[in-house]
Amino acid sequence: MVGENLSAGIATFAIEDANGCTIEGSIYLETSLEEDVMHGVVIFYHTATQAVNIKYPHDGSKSISIFDSSGRLVLTESFAGRNHSIPVSFLAVGVYNTHLVGNDEISIQKFLRE
């Protein structure tokens, strides 16, 4: 996938490794720190001081990873319900990326920890 002229919205991708195994999926691209809705996924954050709250439309296993602005993984959690809250008060003030994976979908979003 070439990252030129991409705009906000859903983009599909396929990745093939050296053994010929392929994974396909979709990803939501965003350009702001606003609340994001992708296939019914809602992450409430805007500016977080205590927690990031997730509302997901389906049961089943999901995982969320949080990365700091340098790309360092700072937290990974798995959950199965439709609602989940992640404490973020231990994080330093700054901008973080969230990678939410569930039901063969990936949602990448940002939040501001204040």
C-alpha positions as CSV (number, residue, x, y, z in Angstrom):
1,M,0.0,0.0,0.0
2,V,1.4,3.4,-1.0
3,G,0.7,6.1,1.5
4,E,0.3,8.9,-0.9
5,N,-2.8,11.1,-1.0
6,L,-4.7,9.1,1.6
7,S,-7.6,10.9,3.2
8,A,-9.6,10.2,6.3
9,G,-11.8,7.1,6.1
10,I,-11.6,3.4,5.7
11,A,-8.7,1.9,3.7
12,T,-8.3,-1.8,2.9
13,F,-4.9,-3.5,2.8
14,A,-3.2,-6.8,2.1
15,I,0.2,-7.8,3.5
16,E,2.2,-10.8,2.2
17,D,5.2,-12.2,4.1
18,A,8.2,-13.9,2.6
19,N,6.4,-17.3,2.9
20,G,3.5,-16.2,0.8
21,C,1.1,-15.9,3.7
22,T,-1.3,-13.0,3.3
23,I,-3.4,-11.0,5.8
24,E,-6.1,-8.7,4.7
25,G,-8.0,-6.1,6.6
26,S,-9.3,-2.6,6.9
27,I,-8.0,0.4,8.8
28,Y,-9.6,3.7,9.7
29,L,-7.4,6.7,8.9
30,E,-8.0,9.9,10.7
31,T,-6.6,13.4,10.6
32,S,-7.7,14.9,14.0
33,L,-8.0,14.2,17.7
34,E,-11.8,14.0,17.5
35,E,-14.0,11.1,18.6
36,D,-13.8,8.3,16.0
37,V,-16.6,6.0,15.0
38,M,-15.6,2.9,12.8
39,H,-18.0,0.1,12.2
40,G,-19.8,0.9,15.5
41,V,-16.6,1.2,17.5
42,V,-16.5,4.3,19.7
43,I,-13.6,5.4,21.8
44,F,-14.4,8.3,24.1
45,Y,-11.3,10.4,24.9
46,H,-10.8,13.8,23.4
47,T,-8.6,14.7,26.3
48,A,-8.0,12.0,28.9
49,T,-6.9,12.5,32.4
50,Q,-8.1,9.3,34.2
51,A,-9.3,6.8,31.6
52,V,-10.0,6.0,27.9
53,N,-13.4,4.3,27.5
54,I,-14.3,2.0,24.6
55,K,-17.7,1.0,23.4
56,Y,-17.7,-1.9,20.9
57,P,-20.8,-3.2,19.1
58,H,-19.9,-7.0,19.3
59,D,-18.8,-9.5,21.9
60,G,-15.7,-11.5,21.3
61,S,-12.1,-11.0,22.1
62,K,-10.4,-7.7,21.3
63,S,-7.1,-6.1,22.2
64,I,-5.9,-2.5,22.5
65,S,-2.4,-1.3,22.5
66,I,-1.3,2.2,23.4
67,F,1.9,3.8,22.0
68,D,3.6,7.0,23.0
69,S,4.6,9.7,20.5
70,S,8.0,8.0,19.9
71,G,6.2,4.7,18.9
72,R,7.1,2.9,22.2
73,L,4.4,0.4,23.3
74,V,3.3,1.5,26.8
75,L,0.2,-0.7,27.4
76,T,-1.6,-3.7,25.9
77,E,-4.9,-5.1,27.2
78,S,-7.3,-7.7,26.0
79,F,-11.0,-7.7,26.7
80,A,-14.1,-9.5,25.6
81,G,-17.1,-7.3,26.5
82,R,-18.7,-4.5,24.6
83,N,-17.5,-1.8,27.0
84,H,-14.0,-1.4,28.5
85,S,-12.2,1.3,30.4
86,I,-8.4,1.7,30.4
87,P,-6.8,3.8,33.2
88,V,-4.3,6.3,31.7
89,S,-3.5,8.4,34.8
90,F,-0.1,6.7,35.0
91,L,0.9,8.0,31.5
92,A,2.9,11.1,31.1
93,V,1.1,14.1,29.5
94,G,1.3,13.9,25.7
95,V,-0.3,12.4,22.6
96,Y,-0.8,8.7,22.3
97,N,-1.9,6.3,19.5
98,T,-4.3,3.5,20.2
99,H,-4.5,0.4,18.1
100,L,-7.8,-1.5,18.6
101,V,-8.1,-5.0,17.0
102,G,-11.3,-6.9,17.0
103,N,-13.4,-8.9,14.5
104,D,-10.7,-8.7,11.8
105,E,-10.8,-4.9,12.0
106,I,-8.1,-2.5,13.1
107,S,-8.8,1.0,14.3
108,I,-5.9,3.4,14.9
109,Q,-6.7,6.6,16.8
110,K,-5.1,9.2,18.9
111,F,-5.9,10.7,22.3
112,L,-4.4,13.5,24.3
113,R,-3.4,12.7,27.9
114,E,-3.7,15.8,30.0
